[in-house]
């Protein structure tokens, strides 16, 4: 193709979509870091962290099966019952979910922009719902959140109650989809690289079958008008005459979970080495592999003029990037055995010692000795009181005998 015949409008849409996807994964990966991962001291003052779901290898094996059942169920509904009512139902579901999702993403963005120390200077508002002595609901928010949550409801309201042109707006769709992606990556976490490889391998086969083997995936994706996709107009002027380049949210979240886990592993390695600087080598490599895989998807799609299952390229890219890097660095066994679980803070006993009576004692022995001393001193006053009471009784008897 000559330079003069280059379709810059289409190429710009590929570049824009690639940038959106990578930016979403970058933000979501850092959102998945807990206070323990980041090594910050904000955990004591910050709002209570939400409970996160960690997917195990058993969950990863079942994921393609459950996904296939849901996908095929939607296909049957669309084919035999029509798409209108299921689209209406899903739109209201994502409207309600979008209010909280966009609001939460705005809070995370504001906290990152202001910095943790400045964010903590805002007053904390706590909402408690009690039934007797039972705590039903507990919500803790900083004062800016009271304004950001209502602000976050605007995209959802416009998307649902607006006209067809508003609902098809790429801007509203992308705002909602990016917030869903950010929160999914922040709250859904893989527990190990083994689980990540199982999940990506299973969905690799899932994508091939449902896209190339049947019409199910294409039928459902083109029938349901819900904000679970990223859109970019095929125009340098951002006009919608030529339509949009589209990327399903699953092609962002699923590989993004693997990239986010690589970032948490980088922080784990820095913690083990007690290194204040974090070398994000695994995160950078897997994110670059994701971008390469998505670029390959768009290239094949552009050449053959046919939609491609993105996980066909993204899954091998992410898995191979981890395997090659860990083997090249001689860290494969350590990385494969690592699990991303909450670790209790335990002081090393071998380092803690105290001197007592000229002898070196370990922490457990020293604490036991202190507890024993405390028990004796605590029992001493009653003992002294009982002895003095006995002396008084003897003196009374002696006086009576004298009398």
VEXLOBA-10688 format. One record per residue (C-alpha): residue number from 1; x, y, z. Coordinates in nm, 2 decimals. Layout:
N
<seq=NUM; east=X; north=Y; up=Z>
...
REM end
This chain:
403
<seq=1; east=0.00; north=0.00; up=0.00>
<seq=2; east=0.14; north=0.34; up=-0.10>
<seq=3; east=0.19; north=0.62; up=0.15>
<seq=4; east=-0.07; north=0.83; up=-0.03>
<seq=5; east=-0.32; north=0.54; up=0.00>
<seq=6; east=-0.26; north=0.49; up=0.37>
<seq=7; east=-0.58; north=0.50; up=0.57>
<seq=8; east=-0.47; north=0.73; up=0.86>
<seq=9; east=-0.82; north=0.74; up=1.00>
<seq=10; east=-0.83; north=0.37; up=1.06>
<seq=11; east=-0.47; north=0.35; up=1.18>
<seq=12; east=-0.54; north=0.63; up=1.43>
<seq=13; east=-0.83; north=0.43; up=1.57>
<seq=14; east=-0.60; north=0.13; up=1.62>
<seq=15; east=-0.35; north=0.35; up=1.80>
<seq=16; east=-0.62; north=0.51; up=2.01>
<seq=17; east=-0.77; north=0.18; up=2.11>
<seq=18; east=-0.43; north=0.03; up=2.19>
<seq=19; east=-0.35; north=0.33; up=2.41>
<seq=20; east=-0.69; north=0.31; up=2.59>
<seq=21; east=-0.64; north=-0.06; up=2.67>
<seq=22; east=-0.28; north=-0.02; up=2.80>
<seq=23; east=-0.37; north=0.28; up=3.01>
<seq=24; east=-0.66; north=0.09; up=3.16>
<seq=25; east=-0.44; north=-0.20; up=3.26>
<seq=26; east=-0.17; north=0.03; up=3.39>
<seq=27; east=-0.42; north=0.21; up=3.62>
<seq=28; east=-0.60; north=-0.10; up=3.72>
<seq=29; east=-0.27; north=-0.28; up=3.81>
<seq=30; east=-0.16; north=-0.01; up=4.04>
<seq=31; east=-0.51; north=0.00; up=4.18>
<seq=32; east=-0.47; north=-0.37; up=4.27>
<seq=33; east=-0.18; north=-0.29; up=4.51>
<seq=34; east=-0.28; north=-0.30; up=4.87>
<seq=35; east=-0.12; north=-0.09; up=5.14>
<seq=36; east=0.09; north=-0.39; up=5.23>
<seq=37; east=0.22; north=-0.42; up=4.87>
<seq=38; east=0.29; north=-0.05; up=4.83>
<seq=39; east=0.47; north=-0.04; up=5.17>
<seq=40; east=0.29; north=0.28; up=5.27>
<seq=41; east=0.19; north=0.38; up=5.61>
<seq=42; east=-0.15; north=0.49; up=5.50>
<seq=43; east=-0.32; north=0.17; up=5.60>
<seq=44; east=-0.37; north=0.29; up=5.96>
<seq=45; east=-0.55; north=0.61; up=5.86>
<seq=46; east=-0.71; north=0.52; up=5.53>
<seq=47; east=-1.06; north=0.39; up=5.48>
<seq=48; east=-1.11; north=0.02; up=5.52>
<seq=49; east=-0.99; north=-0.17; up=5.22>
<seq=50; east=-1.25; north=-0.37; up=5.04>
<seq=51; east=-1.24; north=-0.75; up=5.05>
<seq=52; east=-1.09; north=-0.87; up=4.73>
<seq=53; east=-1.16; north=-1.20; up=4.55>
<seq=54; east=-0.85; north=-1.41; up=4.47>
<seq=55; east=-0.90; north=-1.66; up=4.19>
<seq=56; east=-0.74; north=-2.00; up=4.26>
<seq=57; east=-0.64; north=-2.26; up=4.00>
<seq=58; east=-0.97; north=-2.44; up=4.06>
<seq=59; east=-1.16; north=-2.12; up=3.97>
<seq=60; east=-0.94; north=-2.08; up=3.66>
<seq=61; east=-1.03; north=-2.44; up=3.54>
<seq=62; east=-1.40; north=-2.36; up=3.58>
<seq=63; east=-1.39; north=-2.01; up=3.43>
<seq=64; east=-1.41; north=-2.11; up=3.06>
<seq=65; east=-1.69; north=-2.36; up=3.14>
<seq=66; east=-1.90; north=-2.10; up=3.33>
<seq=67; east=-1.83; north=-1.84; up=3.06>
<seq=68; east=-1.94; north=-2.08; up=2.79>
<seq=69; east=-2.26; north=-2.15; up=2.97>
<seq=70; east=-2.34; north=-1.78; up=3.02>
<seq=71; east=-2.25; north=-1.70; up=2.66>
<seq=72; east=-2.46; north=-1.98; up=2.51>
<seq=73; east=-2.75; north=-1.89; up=2.74>
<seq=74; east=-2.74; north=-1.53; up=2.61>
<seq=75; east=-2.72; north=-1.65; up=2.25>
<seq=76; east=-3.03; north=-1.86; up=2.30>
<seq=77; east=-3.22; north=-1.57; up=2.46>
<seq=78; east=-3.12; north=-1.33; up=2.18>
<seq=79; east=-3.20; north=-1.59; up=1.90>
<seq=80; east=-3.54; north=-1.72; up=2.03>
<seq=81; east=-3.67; north=-1.44; up=2.26>
<seq=82; east=-3.54; north=-1.13; up=2.10>
<seq=83; east=-3.27; north=-0.89; up=2.21>
<seq=84; east=-3.49; north=-0.60; up=2.32>
<seq=85; east=-3.58; north=-0.71; up=2.67>
<seq=86; east=-3.25; north=-0.86; up=2.77>
<seq=87; east=-3.07; north=-0.55; up=2.64>
<seq=88; east=-3.31; north=-0.33; up=2.85>
<seq=89; east=-3.24; north=-0.55; up=3.16>
<seq=90; east=-2.86; north=-0.54; up=3.11>
<seq=91; east=-2.86; north=-0.17; up=3.05>
<seq=92; east=-3.03; north=-0.10; up=3.38>
<seq=93; east=-2.80; north=-0.34; up=3.56>
<seq=94; east=-2.49; north=-0.16; up=3.42>
<seq=95; east=-2.65; north=0.17; up=3.50>
<seq=96; east=-2.67; north=0.08; up=3.87>
<seq=97; east=-2.33; north=-0.08; up=3.87>
<seq=98; east=-2.19; north=0.22; up=3.68>
<seq=99; east=-2.29; north=0.47; up=3.95>
<seq=100; east=-2.07; north=0.30; up=4.20>
<seq=101; east=-1.80; north=0.21; up=3.95>
<seq=102; east=-1.74; north=0.55; up=3.81>
<seq=103; east=-1.76; north=0.71; up=4.16>
<seq=104; east=-1.50; north=0.47; up=4.30>
<seq=105; east=-1.27; north=0.54; up=4.00>
<seq=106; east=-1.31; north=0.91; up=4.05>
<seq=107; east=-1.21; north=0.87; up=4.42>
<seq=108; east=-0.91; north=0.67; up=4.33>
<seq=109; east=-0.80; north=0.92; up=4.06>
<seq=110; east=-0.85; north=1.21; up=4.31>
<seq=111; east=-0.65; north=1.03; up=4.58>
<seq=112; east=-0.37; north=0.96; up=4.33>
<seq=113; east=-0.37; north=1.32; up=4.21>
<seq=114; east=-0.36; north=1.49; up=4.55>
<seq=115; east=-0.13; north=1.23; up=4.71>
<seq=116; east=-0.20; north=1.01; up=5.01>
<seq=117; east=-0.09; north=1.26; up=5.28>
<seq=118; east=-0.31; north=1.54; up=5.14>
<seq=119; east=-0.60; north=1.31; up=5.09>
<seq=120; east=-0.59; north=1.20; up=5.46>
<seq=121; east=-0.62; north=1.56; up=5.57>
<seq=122; east=-0.98; north=1.57; up=5.46>
<seq=123; east=-1.23; north=1.48; up=5.73>
<seq=124; east=-1.36; north=1.13; up=5.75>
<seq=125; east=-1.73; north=1.06; up=5.75>
<seq=126; east=-1.84; north=0.73; up=5.88>
<seq=127; east=-2.19; north=0.58; up=5.83>
<seq=128; east=-2.31; north=0.30; up=6.05>
<seq=129; east=-2.63; north=0.11; up=6.03>
<seq=130; east=-2.70; north=-0.09; up=6.34>
<seq=131; east=-2.97; north=-0.33; up=6.44>
<seq=132; east=-2.95; north=-0.35; up=6.81>
<seq=133; east=-2.59; north=-0.42; up=6.87>
<seq=134; east=-2.53; north=-0.58; up=6.53>
<seq=135; east=-2.35; north=-0.38; up=6.27>
<seq=136; east=-2.53; north=-0.42; up=5.94>
<seq=137; east=-2.35; north=-0.16; up=5.72>
<seq=138; east=-2.03; north=0.03; up=5.78>
<seq=139; east=-1.91; north=0.29; up=5.53>
<seq=140; east=-1.61; north=0.53; up=5.58>
<seq=141; east=-1.55; north=0.81; up=5.33>
<seq=142; east=-1.35; north=1.13; up=5.30>
<seq=143; east=-1.55; north=1.44; up=5.24>
<seq=144; east=-1.46; north=1.48; up=4.87>
<seq=145; east=-1.61; north=1.14; up=4.81>
<seq=146; east=-1.95; north=1.28; up=4.90>
<seq=147; east=-1.93; north=1.50; up=4.59>
<seq=148; east=-1.75; north=1.25; up=4.36>
<seq=149; east=-2.00; north=0.97; up=4.40>
<seq=150; east=-2.30; north=1.18; up=4.28>
<seq=151; east=-2.08; north=1.31; up=4.00>
<seq=152; east=-2.00; north=0.96; up=3.90>
<seq=153; east=-2.37; north=0.88; up=3.84>
<seq=154; east=-2.39; north=1.13; up=3.55>
<seq=155; east=-2.25; north=0.90; up=3.28>
<seq=156; east=-2.48; north=0.61; up=3.38>
<seq=157; east=-2.79; north=0.83; up=3.38>
<seq=158; east=-2.71; north=0.98; up=3.04>
<seq=159; east=-2.63; north=0.64; up=2.89>
<seq=160; east=-2.96; north=0.49; up=3.01>
<seq=161; east=-3.22; north=0.77; up=2.98>
<seq=162; east=-3.06; north=0.95; up=2.69>
<seq=163; east=-3.16; north=0.91; up=2.33>
<seq=164; east=-3.02; north=0.65; up=2.09>
<seq=165; east=-2.74; north=0.89; up=1.98>
<seq=166; east=-2.64; north=0.95; up=2.35>
<seq=167; east=-2.65; north=0.58; up=2.42>
<seq=168; east=-2.42; north=0.51; up=2.13>
<seq=169; east=-2.18; north=0.78; up=2.23>
<seq=170; east=-1.82; north=0.64; up=2.23>
<seq=171; east=-1.73; north=0.88; up=2.51>
<seq=172; east=-1.99; north=0.76; up=2.76>
<seq=173; east=-1.93; north=0.40; up=2.66>
<seq=174; east=-1.56; north=0.44; up=2.72>
<seq=175; east=-1.60; north=0.62; up=3.05>
<seq=176; east=-1.82; north=0.34; up=3.19>
<seq=177; east=-1.61; north=0.06; up=3.04>
<seq=178; east=-1.28; north=0.21; up=3.17>
<seq=179; east=-1.43; north=0.24; up=3.52>
<seq=180; east=-1.55; north=-0.13; up=3.51>
<seq=181; east=-1.21; north=-0.24; up=3.40>
<seq=182; east=-1.03; north=-0.04; up=3.67>
<seq=183; east=-1.25; north=-0.18; up=3.95>
<seq=184; east=-1.24; north=-0.53; up=3.81>
<seq=185; east=-0.86; north=-0.53; up=3.81>
<seq=186; east=-0.85; north=-0.37; up=4.15>
<seq=187; east=-1.08; north=-0.62; up=4.32>
<seq=188; east=-1.03; north=-0.95; up=4.12>
<seq=189; east=-0.69; north=-1.09; up=4.18>
<seq=190; east=-0.51; north=-1.41; up=4.07>
<seq=191; east=-0.34; north=-1.59; up=4.35>
<seq=192; east=-0.04; north=-1.72; up=4.15>
<seq=193; east=0.13; north=-1.73; up=3.81>
<seq=194; east=0.01; north=-2.09; up=3.78>
<seq=195; east=-0.35; north=-1.98; up=3.81>
<seq=196; east=-0.29; north=-1.70; up=3.56>
<seq=197; east=-0.14; north=-1.95; up=3.30>
<seq=198; east=-0.43; north=-2.19; up=3.35>
<seq=199; east=-0.69; north=-1.91; up=3.31>
<seq=200; east=-0.53; north=-1.76; up=2.99>
<seq=201; east=-0.48; north=-2.11; up=2.84>
<seq=202; east=-0.84; north=-2.20; up=2.90>
<seq=203; east=-0.98; north=-1.88; up=2.76>
<seq=204; east=-0.74; north=-1.91; up=2.46>
<seq=205; east=-0.93; north=-2.23; up=2.36>
<seq=206; east=-1.26; north=-2.07; up=2.46>
<seq=207; east=-1.21; north=-1.77; up=2.23>
<seq=208; east=-1.10; north=-1.99; up=1.94>
<seq=209; east=-1.40; north=-2.22; up=1.96>
<seq=210; east=-1.67; north=-1.96; up=2.01>
<seq=211; east=-1.54; north=-1.72; up=1.74>
<seq=212; east=-1.42; north=-1.95; up=1.47>
<seq=213; east=-1.62; north=-2.26; up=1.55>
<seq=214; east=-1.97; north=-2.10; up=1.59>
<seq=215; east=-2.16; north=-1.78; up=1.53>
<seq=216; east=-2.24; north=-1.75; up=1.90>
<seq=217; east=-1.97; north=-1.49; up=2.01>
<seq=218; east=-2.02; north=-1.26; up=1.71>
<seq=219; east=-2.40; north=-1.28; up=1.74>
<seq=220; east=-2.41; north=-1.19; up=2.11>
<seq=221; east=-2.14; north=-0.92; up=2.08>
<seq=222; east=-2.32; north=-0.74; up=1.79>
<seq=223; east=-2.68; north=-0.78; up=1.94>
<seq=224; east=-2.63; north=-0.65; up=2.30>
<seq=225; east=-2.59; north=-0.27; up=2.33>
<seq=226; east=-2.42; north=-0.25; up=2.67>
<seq=227; east=-2.10; north=-0.06; up=2.79>
<seq=228; east=-1.87; north=-0.36; up=2.81>
<seq=229; east=-1.64; north=-0.26; up=2.52>
<seq=230; east=-1.39; north=0.01; up=2.44>
<seq=231; east=-1.46; north=0.22; up=2.13>
<seq=232; east=-1.25; north=0.45; up=1.92>
<seq=233; east=-1.39; north=0.63; up=1.61>
<seq=234; east=-1.23; north=0.56; up=1.27>
<seq=235; east=-1.16; north=0.92; up=1.22>
<seq=236; east=-0.88; north=1.17; up=1.30>
<seq=237; east=-1.16; north=1.42; up=1.36>
<seq=238; east=-1.34; north=1.18; up=1.60>
<seq=239; east=-1.65; north=1.17; up=1.38>
<seq=240; east=-1.87; north=0.86; up=1.38>
<seq=241; east=-1.95; north=0.84; up=1.00>
<seq=242; east=-1.72; north=0.54; up=0.95>
<seq=243; east=-1.81; north=0.37; up=1.28>
<seq=244; east=-1.58; north=0.25; up=1.55>
<seq=245; east=-1.30; north=0.01; up=1.62>
<seq=246; east=-1.41; north=-0.21; up=1.91>
<seq=247; east=-1.23; north=-0.41; up=2.18>
<seq=248; east=-1.43; north=-0.63; up=2.43>
<seq=249; east=-1.37; north=-0.56; up=2.79>
<seq=250; east=-1.28; north=-0.92; up=2.86>
<seq=251; east=-0.98; north=-0.88; up=2.63>
<seq=252; east=-0.87; north=-0.60; up=2.87>
<seq=253; east=-0.96; north=-0.75; up=3.21>
<seq=254; east=-0.85; north=-1.11; up=3.17>
<seq=255; east=-0.49; north=-1.04; up=3.05>
<seq=256; east=-0.49; north=-0.73; up=3.27>
<seq=257; east=-0.53; north=-0.95; up=3.58>
<seq=258; east=-0.21; north=-1.14; up=3.48>
<seq=259; east=-0.02; north=-0.81; up=3.43>
<seq=260; east=-0.15; north=-0.67; up=3.76>
<seq=261; east=-0.02; north=-0.99; up=3.94>
<seq=262; east=0.32; north=-0.93; up=3.78>
<seq=263; east=0.32; north=-0.59; up=3.94>
<seq=264; east=0.24; north=-0.73; up=4.28>
<seq=265; east=0.51; north=-0.98; up=4.24>
<seq=266; east=0.76; north=-0.70; up=4.16>
<seq=267; east=0.66; north=-0.54; up=4.49>
<seq=268; east=0.69; north=-0.88; up=4.67>
<seq=269; east=1.05; north=-0.92; up=4.54>
<seq=270; east=1.14; north=-0.57; up=4.66>
<seq=271; east=1.00; north=-0.64; up=5.00>
<seq=272; east=1.19; north=-0.97; up=5.03>
<seq=273; east=1.52; north=-0.79; up=4.93>
<seq=274; east=1.43; north=-0.50; up=5.16>
<seq=275; east=1.49; north=-0.27; up=4.87>
<seq=276; east=1.32; north=0.07; up=4.89>
<seq=277; east=1.32; north=0.10; up=4.50>
<seq=278; east=1.09; north=-0.14; up=4.31>
<seq=279; east=1.22; north=-0.28; up=3.99>
<seq=280; east=0.90; north=-0.34; up=3.79>
<seq=281; east=1.07; north=-0.57; up=3.54>
<seq=282; east=0.79; north=-0.83; up=3.54>
<seq=283; east=0.52; north=-0.57; up=3.51>
<seq=284; east=0.69; north=-0.38; up=3.23>
<seq=285; east=0.76; north=-0.70; up=3.04>
<seq=286; east=0.41; north=-0.84; up=3.06>
<seq=287; east=0.25; north=-0.51; up=2.98>
<seq=288; east=0.48; north=-0.47; up=2.67>
<seq=289; east=0.38; north=-0.83; up=2.57>
<seq=290; east=0.01; north=-0.74; up=2.60>
<seq=291; east=0.06; north=-0.43; up=2.38>
<seq=292; east=0.25; north=-0.65; up=2.13>
<seq=293; east=-0.02; north=-0.91; up=2.13>
<seq=294; east=-0.29; north=-0.65; up=2.08>
<seq=295; east=-0.09; north=-0.49; up=1.80>
<seq=296; east=-0.06; north=-0.83; up=1.63>
<seq=297; east=-0.44; north=-0.88; up=1.66>
<seq=298; east=-0.50; north=-0.54; up=1.49>
<seq=299; east=-0.25; north=-0.62; up=1.22>
<seq=300; east=-0.41; north=-0.95; up=1.13>
<seq=301; east=-0.76; north=-0.79; up=1.15>
<seq=302; east=-0.65; north=-0.51; up=0.92>
<seq=303; east=-0.48; north=-0.74; up=0.67>
<seq=304; east=-0.76; north=-1.00; up=0.64>
<seq=305; east=-1.04; north=-0.75; up=0.70>
<seq=306; east=-1.20; north=-0.99; up=0.95>
<seq=307; east=-1.26; north=-0.97; up=1.33>
<seq=308; east=-1.01; north=-1.16; up=1.54>
<seq=309; east=-1.04; north=-1.33; up=1.88>
<seq=310; east=-0.79; north=-1.11; up=2.07>
<seq=311; east=-0.71; north=-1.37; up=2.33>
<seq=312; east=-0.57; north=-1.59; up=2.05>
<seq=313; east=-0.27; north=-1.35; up=2.05>
<seq=314; east=-0.29; north=-1.20; up=2.40>
<seq=315; east=-0.28; north=-1.52; up=2.60>
<seq=316; east=0.04; north=-1.66; up=2.44>
<seq=317; east=0.21; north=-1.32; up=2.45>
<seq=318; east=0.15; north=-1.28; up=2.83>
<seq=319; east=0.24; north=-1.64; up=2.92>
<seq=320; east=0.55; north=-1.65; up=2.71>
<seq=321; east=0.67; north=-1.31; up=2.84>
<seq=322; east=0.66; north=-1.44; up=3.20>
<seq=323; east=0.82; north=-1.78; up=3.11>
<seq=324; east=1.10; north=-1.63; up=2.91>
<seq=325; east=1.18; north=-1.36; up=3.16>
<seq=326; east=1.17; north=-1.58; up=3.47>
<seq=327; east=1.38; north=-1.85; up=3.30>
<seq=328; east=1.63; north=-1.59; up=3.17>
<seq=329; east=1.67; north=-1.44; up=3.52>
<seq=330; east=1.69; north=-1.79; up=3.69>
<seq=331; east=1.38; north=-1.71; up=3.90>
<seq=332; east=1.12; north=-1.94; up=3.75>
<seq=333; east=1.09; north=-2.18; up=4.05>
<seq=334; east=1.06; north=-1.90; up=4.29>
<seq=335; east=0.80; north=-1.71; up=4.08>
<seq=336; east=0.60; north=-2.03; up=4.01>
<seq=337; east=0.58; north=-2.12; up=4.38>
<seq=338; east=0.49; north=-1.76; up=4.49>
<seq=339; east=0.13; north=-1.71; up=4.60>
<seq=340; east=-0.03; north=-1.37; up=4.64>
<seq=341; east=-0.18; north=-1.41; up=4.99>
<seq=342; east=-0.21; north=-1.17; up=5.28>
<seq=343; east=0.09; north=-1.23; up=5.50>
<seq=344; east=0.08; north=-1.17; up=5.88>
<seq=345; east=0.34; north=-0.95; up=6.01>
<seq=346; east=0.56; north=-1.17; up=6.23>
<seq=347; east=0.88; north=-1.04; up=6.39>
<seq=348; east=1.18; north=-1.27; up=6.33>
<seq=349; east=1.24; north=-1.45; up=6.66>
<seq=350; east=1.61; north=-1.53; up=6.58>
<seq=351; east=1.69; north=-1.16; up=6.57>
<seq=352; east=1.51; north=-1.06; up=6.90>
<seq=353; east=1.70; north=-1.13; up=7.22>
<seq=354; east=1.74; north=-0.98; up=7.56>
<seq=355; east=1.99; north=-1.01; up=7.85>
<seq=356; east=1.86; north=-1.14; up=8.18>
<seq=357; east=2.09; north=-1.23; up=8.47>
<seq=358; east=2.39; north=-1.22; up=8.25>
<seq=359; east=2.25; north=-1.47; up=8.00>
<seq=360; east=2.13; north=-1.42; up=7.65>
<seq=361; east=1.77; north=-1.52; up=7.60>
<seq=362; east=1.55; north=-1.54; up=7.29>
<seq=363; east=1.24; north=-1.33; up=7.27>
<seq=364; east=1.01; north=-1.61; up=7.38>
<seq=365; east=1.22; north=-1.70; up=7.68>
<seq=366; east=1.26; north=-1.33; up=7.77>
<seq=367; east=0.89; north=-1.27; up=7.75>
<seq=368; east=0.82; north=-1.58; up=7.95>
<seq=369; east=1.06; north=-1.46; up=8.22>
<seq=370; east=0.89; north=-1.12; up=8.23>
<seq=371; east=0.55; north=-1.28; up=8.26>
<seq=372; east=0.67; north=-1.50; up=8.55>
<seq=373; east=0.81; north=-1.19; up=8.72>
<seq=374; east=0.49; north=-1.01; up=8.67>
<seq=375; east=0.29; north=-1.30; up=8.82>
<seq=376; east=0.50; north=-1.31; up=9.13>
<seq=377; east=0.48; north=-0.94; up=9.19>
<seq=378; east=0.11; north=-0.94; up=9.13>
<seq=379; east=0.06; north=-1.22; up=9.38>
<seq=380; east=0.29; north=-1.06; up=9.64>
<seq=381; east=0.05; north=-0.81; up=9.79>
<seq=382; east=-0.23; north=-1.07; up=9.87>
<seq=383; east=0.04; north=-1.29; up=10.03>
<seq=384; east=0.17; north=-1.01; up=10.24>
<seq=385; east=-0.18; north=-0.92; up=10.35>
<seq=386; east=-0.26; north=-1.28; up=10.44>
<seq=387; east=0.06; north=-1.30; up=10.65>
<seq=388; east=-0.02; north=-0.98; up=10.84>
<seq=389; east=-0.37; north=-1.10; up=10.90>
<seq=390; east=-0.24; north=-1.42; up=11.06>
<seq=391; east=0.00; north=-1.22; up=11.28>
<seq=392; east=-0.29; north=-1.01; up=11.40>
<seq=393; east=-0.49; north=-1.33; up=11.48>
<seq=394; east=-0.20; north=-1.47; up=11.69>
<seq=395; east=-0.16; north=-1.14; up=11.88>
<seq=396; east=-0.54; north=-1.14; up=11.96>
<seq=397; east=-0.52; north=-1.50; up=12.10>
<seq=398; east=-0.21; north=-1.41; up=12.31>
<seq=399; east=-0.39; north=-1.11; up=12.46>
<seq=400; east=-0.70; north=-1.33; up=12.54>
<seq=401; east=-0.48; north=-1.58; up=12.72>
<seq=402; east=-0.31; north=-1.30; up=12.92>
<seq=403; east=-0.65; north=-1.17; up=13.01>
REM end
